Amino acid sequence: MTFQDMMMQLEQHGVANDLNQPDKSRKYLNITRDTGEFLAILVKATGASQVLEIGTSNGYSTLWLASALPEHGKVYTIESNPQKAAEAALNFTTVNLTDKIVQVAGDVTEVLPAIPGNVDFIFLDADRKQYTFLAESLFGLLKEGGLLVCDNAISHSDELQPFTDWVNGQPHLSCSLVPVGKGELLVFKGGR
């Protein structure tokens, strides 16, 4: 199966699942296709080879990130839901990207210390209430000149406000809100 065919299949499956699934914990809540394409371009444009993703779900966004990496690049992706992580692993195998993806199972607050530091790029798409609590650790892992991208920055701007306020209060961070998909907050580490 080609990458594009797989992504189309995952998009359709994700939309159908989320429409018919009343239990939020069983929804995929995948990014939009334009967000996936945007992330892939950002990974390529920044020359990122070490990526951290918070929130794997069924691996849709992970696949966009991994597909953009250079030959020896890695995406470290954290997921707390074992069923979603297992489904993601199957999806990674289907498109032969398992060599570029390291799955980390567990609660992000517990497993984040196991992630190697100096990552080039972070994609944040998980429990928005935790972002401010995780901020110091995340930006500690991000290299100077690295980029953090936070999903749902327009659709859930009220929930992201504490995190956005924290980011705006850091002299070594600069940010821009990009109206792609549900809104992407780009945060560059390296000063204003």
MARSE-446363 format. One record per residue: residue number from 0; residue in three letters; x, y, z of N, C-alpha, C in turn. Coordinates in pm, 1 decimal. Example, Ala and Ser with C-alpha at 12.3 -4.5 7.8 and 13.67 -1.06 7.14 Angstrom:
residues 2
  nr rest      n.X      n.Y      n.Z     ca.X     ca.Y     ca.Z      c.X      c.Y      c.Z
   0  ALA   1319.0   -569.0    780.0   1230.0   -450.0    780.0   1320.0   -330.0    780.0
   1  SER   1285.0   -225.0    708.0   1367.0   -106.0    714.0   1290.0      3.0    787.0
END
This chain:
residues 192
  nr rest      n.X      n.Y      n.Z     ca.X     ca.Y     ca.Z      c.X      c.Y      c.Z
   0  MET     85.0   -118.8      0.0      0.0      0.0      0.0     89.0    124.5      0.0
   1  THR     57.8    219.1    -84.7    137.7    340.8    -90.1    108.7    428.6     31.6
   2  PHE    200.5    519.1     56.8    182.9    611.5    169.2     54.6    692.1    153.3
   3  GLN     32.6    749.2     34.3    -86.1    831.9     11.4   -214.7    751.3     26.9
   4  ASP   -216.1    627.1    -22.0   -334.0    541.1     -5.8   -361.1    514.1    141.6
   5  MET   -254.2    486.5    215.4   -268.5    459.9    358.8   -322.2    583.0    431.5
   6  MET   -271.6    699.6    397.6   -316.3    821.6    465.4   -463.4    849.3    434.8
   7  MET   -505.6    825.9    311.7   -645.7    843.7    274.1   -734.5    746.0    351.6
   8  GLN   -689.5    622.7    361.4   -764.8    521.0    434.8   -775.2    559.5    583.6
   9  LEU   -664.7    604.1    642.3   -666.6    644.2    782.5   -756.6    765.9    805.5
  10  GLU   -755.0    860.2    712.4   -842.7    977.5    723.3   -988.3    934.7    727.4
  11  GLN  -1027.0    851.7    632.0  -1166.0    807.5    622.2  -1206.9    727.4    745.4
  12  HIS  -1120.1    638.5    788.9  -1148.2    557.2    907.6  -1159.4    645.2   1032.6
  13  GLY  -1070.7    743.9   1043.0  -1073.8    833.4   1159.1  -1200.8    915.0   1166.9
  14  VAL  -1243.1    970.3   1054.2  -1366.3   1050.5   1051.6  -1486.5    963.1   1086.5
  15  ALA  -1496.5    845.2   1025.3  -1608.7    755.0   1051.8  -1610.6    711.2   1198.4
  16  ASN  -1494.5    676.2   1251.2  -1485.9    634.1   1391.0  -1531.5    745.0   1485.2
  17  ASP  -1479.3    864.6   1463.8  -1508.7    975.2   1555.7  -1654.1   1019.2   1549.3
  18  LEU  -1717.8   1006.0   1433.0  -1859.4   1041.3   1420.5  -1949.1    943.3   1496.2
  19  ASN  -1908.1    816.3   1497.9  -1992.1    711.1   1556.7  -1950.2    668.6   1696.4
  20  GLN  -1846.2    728.6   1750.0  -1792.5    686.0   1879.7  -1830.6    785.7   1988.5
  21  PRO  -1921.1    749.3   2079.5  -1960.2    842.6   2186.2  -1853.4    857.8   2296.1
  22  ASP  -1766.3    758.0   2311.1  -1663.8    759.6   2415.5  -1541.4    835.7   2364.3
  23  LYS  -1514.9    954.0   2422.6  -1403.9   1038.1   2374.7  -1270.1    965.2   2378.1
  24  SER  -1250.1    878.2   2476.5  -1121.9    808.0   2487.5  -1100.1    708.9   2373.1
  25  ARG  -1206.3    675.8   2299.7  -1195.1    583.1   2187.8  -1196.1    654.7   2052.7
  26  LYS  -1205.5    787.7   2056.6  -1195.9    865.5   1932.8  -1048.9    883.2   1897.9
  27  TYR  -1020.3    899.2   1768.6   -882.6    920.4   1725.6   -843.4   1067.9   1732.8
  28  LEU   -937.6   1155.5   1702.2   -912.3   1299.9   1705.8   -787.8   1336.5   1625.0
  29  ASN   -779.3   1278.6   1505.9   -662.7   1301.2   1420.1   -654.6   1445.3   1370.6
  30  ILE   -535.0   1485.4   1336.0   -513.8   1614.4   1270.8   -577.9   1610.3   1132.1
  31  THR   -594.4   1726.5   1072.8   -646.9   1733.5    937.2   -534.4   1705.4    837.0
  32  ARG   -573.3   1670.4    714.6   -472.8   1641.1    611.2   -381.9   1761.2    587.4
  33  ASP   -441.0   1883.0    581.4   -355.7   1999.6    555.7   -257.4   2022.3    669.4
  34  THR   -296.4   1986.3    791.3   -202.8   1995.0    903.6    -90.0   1893.1    886.8
  35  GLY   -123.3   1772.4    844.2    -21.3   1669.7    820.7     78.5   1712.6    715.2
  36  GLU     26.8   1767.3    606.2    115.3   1815.6    499.5    202.1   1930.9    549.4
  37  PHE    143.1   2019.7    629.3    215.7   2133.5    686.2    328.0   2084.7    778.4
  38  LEU    296.6   1987.3    866.0    398.5   1932.5    955.8    513.5   1869.5    876.9
  39  ALA    479.9   1794.9    772.0    584.0   1730.1    691.2    675.8   1834.4    628.0
  40  ILE    618.2   1942.0    577.3    698.9   2049.2    518.1    787.0   2115.2    624.6
  41  LEU    730.5   2138.9    743.9    809.1   2200.1    852.0    927.2   2111.7    891.8
  42  VAL    903.8   1980.9    902.8   1011.7   1888.1    938.0   1122.9   1895.8    833.2
  43  LYS   1084.2   1895.4    706.1   1184.1   1903.8    599.2   1254.6   2039.1    599.8
  44  ALA   1177.5   2146.6    612.5   1234.2   2281.8    604.1   1329.2   2311.8    719.2
  45  THR   1302.1   2255.7    836.8   1388.6   2279.8    952.2   1506.3   2183.4    957.1
  46  GLY   1505.7   2084.2    869.5   1613.6   1985.2    870.4   1608.5   1894.3    992.1
  47  ALA   1491.4   1880.3   1050.4   1476.6   1799.6   1172.9   1508.8   1652.9   1146.0
  48  SER   1582.3   1592.6   1238.9   1607.2   1448.8   1230.1   1562.6   1376.3   1356.4
  49  GLN   1543.8   1450.1   1465.8   1494.3   1392.7   1590.9   1365.4   1466.5   1628.5
  50  VAL   1253.0   1394.3   1624.5   1121.8   1453.5   1648.2   1057.9   1386.2   1768.8
  51  LEU    991.2   1465.2   1850.2    913.5   1414.2   1962.6    767.9   1449.1   1937.7
  52  GLU    681.7   1348.4   1949.3    537.8   1369.7   1936.4    471.1   1329.1   2066.7
  53  ILE    388.6   1418.1   2119.3    310.2   1386.1   2239.0    168.1   1361.1   2191.8
  54  GLY    122.8   1235.4   2195.7    -10.1   1197.5   2152.0     -7.0   1125.3   2018.1
  55  THR     13.3    993.9   2019.6     22.8    913.5   1897.7   -114.3    887.0   1836.2
  56  SER   -211.9    855.4   1920.6   -342.3    805.5   1878.0   -318.9    685.3   1787.1
  57  ASN   -379.7    681.8   1668.3   -361.5    567.1   1579.4   -244.4    585.5   1482.2
  58  GLY   -166.0    691.5   1504.1    -42.4    709.8   1428.8    -54.2    793.7   1302.9
  59  TYR   -168.4    854.8   1278.6   -186.5    934.7   1157.0    -84.7   1048.4   1149.4
  60  SER    -76.6   1128.7   1254.5     19.3   1240.5   1253.6    163.1   1189.7   1257.5
  61  THR    185.4   1080.3   1327.6    319.5   1021.8   1336.4    372.0    986.1   1197.8
  62  LEU    283.8    930.5   1116.5    323.0    891.4    981.1    361.2   1012.6    896.5
  63  TRP    288.4   1123.3    910.6    325.8   1245.1    838.7    465.3   1291.2    881.8
  64  LEU    489.8   1289.8   1012.8    619.7   1332.9   1065.3    732.3   1241.0   1016.8
  65  ALA    711.2   1109.8   1031.6    815.0   1012.6    995.0    845.3   1015.2    845.6
  66  SER    742.7   1037.6    764.2    762.2   1036.9    618.5    851.7   1150.9    572.1
  67  ALA    863.8   1254.0    652.9    942.7   1371.7    615.6   1086.5   1366.6    666.0
  68  LEU   1118.2   1267.3    745.8   1251.4   1259.4    806.6   1357.8   1211.3    709.5
  69  PRO   1483.0   1251.8    734.4   1593.7   1195.7    655.6   1611.3   1047.5    690.7
  70  GLU   1697.9    981.3    617.5   1714.6    835.6    629.2   1731.3    785.2    772.5
  71  HIS   1812.1    852.1    853.6   1838.4    802.9    989.4   1758.5    879.0   1095.7
  72  GLY   1656.9    951.3   1054.3   1576.2   1027.2   1149.1   1485.1    938.5   1232.3
  73  LYS   1441.9    992.4   1345.8   1353.1    919.2   1437.2   1243.3   1010.4   1488.9
  74  VAL   1123.6    952.4   1502.6   1013.1   1014.8   1574.9    993.7    934.0   1701.9
  75  TYR   1005.9    998.6   1816.4    971.5    938.2   1945.3    828.9    981.8   1973.7
  76  THR    736.0    885.8   1980.0    595.9    920.6   1996.2    539.3    856.5   2121.7
  77  ILE    474.1    938.2   2202.4    423.7    894.8   2333.7    272.3    879.9   2328.5
  78  GLU    223.6    764.4   2374.6     79.6    737.6   2381.8     49.4    659.9   2509.8
  79  SER    -53.8    703.2   2581.2    -90.4    636.6   2706.1   -195.0    527.4   2687.2
  80  ASN   -269.2    529.3   2576.4   -375.4    431.9   2551.9   -316.8    310.7   2479.1
  81  PRO   -312.6    192.1   2546.0   -249.5     74.4   2485.4   -316.8     29.1   2355.3
  82  GLN   -448.7     41.6   2346.2   -519.2      0.0   2224.6   -480.6     88.8   2106.4
  83  LYS   -473.9    220.2   2129.7   -434.5    311.5   2022.5   -288.7    287.1   1982.0
  84  ALA   -203.2    263.0   2079.8    -62.1    237.3   2049.9    -45.9    110.9   1965.7
  85  ALA   -123.6      7.7   1996.9   -117.2   -117.5   1920.4   -166.4    -94.9   1777.3
  86  GLU   -274.0    -19.7   1762.2   -325.0      9.8   1628.9   -224.1     92.8   1549.8
  87  ALA   -160.8    188.6   1616.2    -58.9    270.2   1550.9     56.1    182.8   1502.0
  88  ALA     99.1     88.4   1584.0    210.3     -0.5   1545.6    177.9    -76.2   1417.3
  89  LEU     54.6   -121.9   1403.3     14.1   -190.4   1280.2     18.7    -95.7   1161.0
  90  ASN    -25.7     26.5   1181.3    -22.9    125.3   1073.1    119.9    158.6   1031.6
  91  PHE    211.3    166.1   1127.9    351.3    195.1   1097.1    412.6     82.3   1013.2
  92  THR    375.9    -42.1   1046.7    425.3   -158.0    973.5    371.9   -159.3    830.6
  93  THR    244.9   -123.2    814.7    180.9   -125.7    683.0    253.8    -38.2    580.9
  94  VAL    305.1     76.4    626.0    374.9    166.0    532.0    527.4    160.4    547.6
  95  ASN    576.0     58.7    617.8    720.1     35.3    632.0    796.2    154.3    689.1
  96  LEU    742.5    214.7    794.4    813.1    325.6    859.8    852.5    293.1   1004.4
  97  THR    846.8    166.0   1041.5    879.3    128.7   1179.8   1023.3    161.6   1217.1
  98  ASP   1114.2    163.3   1118.5   1253.8    193.0   1148.9   1275.3    339.5   1185.1
  99  LYS   1177.7    425.8   1155.9   1189.4    567.6   1188.1   1106.4    608.0   1309.1
 100  ILE   1036.2    512.2   1370.1    943.6    545.6   1478.6    976.1    465.6   1603.1
 101  VAL    989.0    537.6   1716.1   1009.2    474.2   1846.0    884.7    503.9   1929.2
 102  GLN    806.3    399.9   1955.9    686.5    417.3   2037.1    721.8    410.6   2184.3
 103  VAL    667.0    504.0   2260.6    688.0    508.1   2404.6    549.8    503.0   2469.0
 104  ALA    525.3    398.4   2546.7    393.9    378.2   2607.5    392.3    432.2   2749.9
 105  GLY    284.6    500.8   2783.2    267.6    547.1   2920.6    223.8    691.3   2928.7
 106  ASP    203.0    733.8   3051.3    164.5    872.0   3077.8    284.3    961.8   3050.5
 107  VAL    260.6   1069.0   2974.6    369.9   1156.9   2932.8    449.2   1210.0   3052.2
 108  THR    383.1   1236.7   3163.2    453.3   1291.2   3279.8    551.7   1190.2   3338.6
 109  GLU    526.4   1061.2   3314.6    614.8    957.1   3366.9    723.1    915.8   3267.8
 110  VAL    691.3    916.1   3138.3    786.3    863.5   3039.5    870.8    970.5   2971.1
 111  LEU    833.3   1096.0   2986.2    908.9   1202.6   2918.8   1058.0   1203.2   2954.7
 112  PRO   1096.1   1174.0   3081.0   1239.4   1172.3   3113.5   1319.9   1067.9   3035.2
 113  ALA   1253.1    968.2   2976.6   1323.4    864.3   2900.7   1355.2    907.8   2757.7
 114  ILE   1301.6   1021.5   2715.2   1325.0   1069.3   2578.3   1462.8   1135.1   2571.3
 115  PRO   1543.7   1097.7   2471.7   1674.3   1162.7   2457.9   1656.9   1311.6   2430.0
 116  GLY   1739.0   1392.3   2492.8   1730.3   1537.2   2476.2   1783.3   1584.9   2342.5
 117  ASN   1773.8   1714.6   2323.0   1824.3   1780.0   2202.8   1744.7   1742.8   2078.0
 118  VAL   1610.5   1732.4   2093.2   1527.5   1704.9   1976.6   1514.2   1832.5   1893.2
 119  ASP   1492.5   1814.5   1765.1   1483.9   1926.4   1671.9   1343.0   1984.5   1661.2
 120  PHE   1244.8   1899.0   1687.4   1106.7   1933.8   1655.8   1015.4   1860.1   1753.1
 121  ILE    915.3   1929.1   1804.9    815.9   1866.4   1893.2    677.6   1895.9   1837.6
 122  PHE    595.2   1790.8   1830.4    454.4   1809.0   1794.4    370.5   1773.5   1916.5
 123  LEU    293.9   1868.9   1961.6    217.0   1857.4   2085.6     68.8   1848.6   2051.6
 124  ASP      8.7   1731.0   2076.5   -131.8   1708.7   2044.3   -188.5   1605.0   2140.8
 125  ALA   -208.0   1646.7   2264.9   -255.9   1553.9   2366.7   -348.9   1627.4   2462.9
 126  ASP   -339.6   1596.8   2591.2   -424.1   1659.5   2693.5   -375.4   1802.3   2718.0
 127  ARG   -452.0   1897.9   2667.1   -410.6   2038.8   2671.7   -395.5   2092.6   2814.2
 128  LYS   -461.7   2029.4   2909.0   -451.2   2075.6   3048.2   -310.3   2052.1   3104.2
 129  GLN   -235.7   1961.8   3043.8   -101.5   1928.4   3092.4      8.7   2014.9   3032.1
 130  TYR    -20.7   2089.7   2927.6     84.9   2157.7   2852.9    169.4   2252.1   2936.9
 131  THR    104.5   2333.9   3019.8    181.5   2428.7   3100.8    269.8   2354.0   3200.2
 132  PHE    216.8   2246.2   3256.9    293.7   2163.6   3350.0    414.5   2100.6   3279.7
 133  LEU    397.3   2062.9   3152.8    504.2   1997.3   3076.8    601.8   2095.0   3011.1
 134  ALA    564.9   2222.6   3006.2    639.3   2320.6   2926.3    789.2   2322.6   2955.3
 135  GLU    828.4   2334.3   3079.9    972.5   2339.5   3113.9   1045.3   2216.4   3061.8
 136  SER    986.7   2098.2   3082.7   1050.8   1974.1   3038.5   1059.2   1966.8   2886.9
 137  LEU    951.0   2005.3   2818.9    950.4   1999.6   2673.0   1055.6   2092.6   2613.3
 138  PHE   1057.5   2216.3   2660.7   1154.4   2310.0   2605.5   1296.3   2278.3   2651.3
 139  GLY   1309.4   2201.4   2759.4   1440.3   2151.7   2799.8   1493.1   2045.8   2703.9
 140  LEU   1400.7   1967.8   2644.9   1439.1   1864.9   2548.1   1465.6   1923.0   2408.7
 141  LEU   1402.9   2036.6   2379.7   1413.9   2097.6   2247.2   1547.0   2171.6   2234.1
 142  LYS   1618.2   2144.8   2126.5   1747.5   2209.6   2106.3   1729.3   2358.3   2076.0
 143  GLU   1833.8   2434.5   2095.5   1835.5   2575.0   2055.6   1815.0   2580.8   1904.6
 144  GLY   1722.8   2662.5   1859.8   1689.3   2668.2   1718.2   1583.2   2568.0   1677.8
 145  GLY   1529.4   2494.8   1777.4   1426.1   2395.1   1751.2   1287.0   2456.7   1746.6
 146  LEU   1192.2   2377.2   1699.2   1055.4   2423.3   1680.7    957.0   2330.7   1749.9
 147  LEU    864.6   2389.8   1826.5    753.2   2315.7   1885.1    626.9   2361.0   1812.7
 148  VAL    544.2   2264.4   1773.2    417.0   2293.7   1708.3    305.7   2234.7   1793.7
 149  CYS    210.1   2319.9   1827.4     99.6   2279.7   1914.0    -30.3   2283.6   1834.0
 150  ASP    -99.5   2170.1   1826.8   -223.7   2159.4   1751.1   -340.9   2219.4   1829.8
 151  ASN   -450.9   2245.0   1759.6   -575.9   2296.1   1817.3   -562.8   2435.7   1876.2
 152  ALA   -471.4   2513.8   1823.2   -444.8   2646.1   1880.8   -555.4   2746.7   1851.9
 153  ILE   -639.7   2720.2   1753.0   -754.7   2806.4   1726.8   -881.1   2740.7   1780.1
 154  SER   -900.3   2611.9   1749.3  -1023.5   2543.0   1790.2  -1038.4   2533.4   1941.7
 155  HIS   -928.9   2528.8   2014.0   -932.4   2517.1   2160.2   -843.6   2624.3   2225.2
 156  SER   -850.6   2745.2   2171.1   -763.0   2853.0   2218.3   -782.0   2882.6   2366.8
 157  ASP   -905.9   2868.6   2415.8   -929.4   2894.7   2558.0   -855.2   2794.7   2646.2
 158  GLU   -852.9   2667.8   2605.4   -782.1   2565.7   2682.9   -630.4   2583.6   2673.4
 159  LEU   -584.3   2641.3   2564.6   -440.2   2662.0   2545.5   -389.9   2793.6   2602.4
 160  GLN   -479.7   2879.0   2649.7   -439.8   3011.9   2695.2   -332.2   3009.7   2803.7
 161  PRO   -343.1   2923.4   2906.5   -235.0   2921.1   3006.7    -98.6   2885.8   2946.1
 162  PHE    -97.7   2791.0   2852.6     27.6   2752.7   2786.4     79.7   2867.2   2699.7
 163  THR     -9.9   2929.0   2623.8     28.4   3042.1   2538.8     83.4   3156.9   2622.6
 164  ASP     18.4   3184.6   2735.7     68.0   3289.5   2826.0    207.5   3255.7   2877.1
 165  TRP    228.6   3129.6   2912.8    360.0   3086.0   2961.2    465.4   3107.7   2852.2
 166  VAL    434.9   3062.2   2729.7    527.3   3077.7   2617.4    560.8   3224.7   2594.9
 167  ASN    458.8   3310.0   2594.6    480.2   3453.0   2570.3    562.8   3520.1   2680.0
 168  GLY    569.1   3457.3   2796.3    647.0   3511.6   2906.8    792.7   3468.5   2907.4
 169  GLN    832.9   3386.6   2809.8    970.4   3335.3   2804.5   1051.6   3415.5   2703.7
 170  PRO   1158.6   3480.9   2745.9   1235.6   3565.7   2654.4   1306.6   3488.6   2543.3
 171  HIS   1330.0   3358.9   2563.1   1402.0   3280.2   2463.4   1309.3   3210.0   2363.7
 172  LEU   1177.6   3237.3   2372.1   1081.7   3175.3   2281.6   1007.9   3280.9   2201.1
 173  SER    979.9   3250.4   2076.5    896.3   3338.1   1994.6    793.4   3249.7   1925.1
 174  CYS    674.8   3304.9   1902.1    569.3   3220.2   1848.0    487.5   3289.6   1740.2
 175  SER    417.4   3205.9   1664.0    328.5   3252.5   1558.6    212.0   3155.5   1548.8
 176  LEU     91.9   3209.2   1534.2    -28.0   3127.8   1517.5    -57.0   3115.1   1368.3
 177  VAL    -65.1   2992.2   1321.4    -86.6   2967.6   1178.9   -223.9   2902.5   1160.0
 178  PRO   -311.1   2963.6   1077.8   -446.2   2911.1   1060.0   -454.2   2794.6    962.1
 179  VAL   -388.5   2685.7    994.5   -394.4   2561.8    917.7   -470.1   2461.6   1002.9
 180  GLY   -559.1   2385.6    942.6   -635.5   2286.9   1017.7   -712.0   2351.0   1130.5
 181  LYS   -688.4   2304.9   1250.8   -755.7   2358.6   1369.6   -671.0   2464.1   1439.3
 182  GLY   -567.9   2511.6   1367.8   -479.7   2613.9   1421.9   -353.7   2553.0   1478.8
 183  GLU   -239.7   2602.4   1432.8   -110.5   2551.5   1478.9    -31.9   2666.0   1542.4
 184  LEU      7.5   2647.8   1667.9     93.1   2745.4   1735.2    237.1   2698.3   1714.6
 185  LEU    315.8   2779.3   1646.1    456.8   2749.0   1623.6    538.8   2826.0   1725.5
 186  VAL    624.0   2755.3   1797.2    708.5   2817.4   1899.8    854.0   2784.9   1867.8
 187  PHE    930.6   2889.4   1841.6   1073.0   2875.9   1807.8   1155.9   2902.7   1932.4
 188  LYS   1250.5   2813.0   1960.8   1338.5   2829.6   2076.0   1466.9   2896.8   2028.3
 189  GLY   1492.9   3017.1   2074.3   1614.5   3083.7   2033.4   1609.4   3233.8   2046.1
 190  GLY   1507.0   3283.6   2106.7   1499.8   3428.0   2130.5   1412.4   3499.6   2029.8
 191  ARG   1394.4   3626.3   2057.6   1304.1   3707.2   1974.9   1382.4   3788.1   1873.6
END
